Amino acid sequence: MFSGKTEELIRRMKRAKFAKQRVEIFKPRIDTRYSDVDVVSHDQHAIKSTPVESSSTILLLASDIDVVGIDEAQFLDDGLVDVCNELAYRGIRVIIAGLDMDFKGVPFGPMPALCAIADDVTKVHAICVRCGNLAYVSHRLVADDKRVLLGETSEYEPLCRDCYQKAISEEG
């Protein structure tokens, strides 16, 4: 969180639109933090999207498209890997934004497999709020062990490895 993933997705999708490419942006229906429909970055930049329940819906809605964008991909099912491969084999450029690890530092959803099959991966990092180094994980600040917990700065803070280790040892 707070690394600019969604901001970068929006930037790339807007560039594709400017280049007169046909684009469609999808997001998991469960992500309603800033908007039920739009993909919105933490600094309030937004772009219209189509919320989906499952990755298979993306294939149904991506005909006659040049570029597909997917935000918060970690919240979608593992079928997203096959969906993205199918889109790529159709000649569609696929741009994905998502967390690669959950709040415990465990690989998250389909992201590890998506990184493995990607033609190109850009990993962006937040800044550790405690020391200023590159963040490693989004540390959860609230006592809730559910893997998926939508939140912002009151629920999560970006921490580097050292600060994360200190934080979890203080909690333990």
Secondary structure, DSSP 8 states (H G I E B T S, - for coil): --SSHHHHHHHHHHHHHHTT--EEEEEETT--SS-SSSEE-TT--EE--EEESSHHHHHHH-TT-SEEEESSGGGS-TTHHHHHHHHHHTT-EEEE---SB-TTS-B-TTHHHHHHH-S-------B-TTTSSB--EEEE-SS---S-----TTTEEEE-HHHHHHHHHHH-
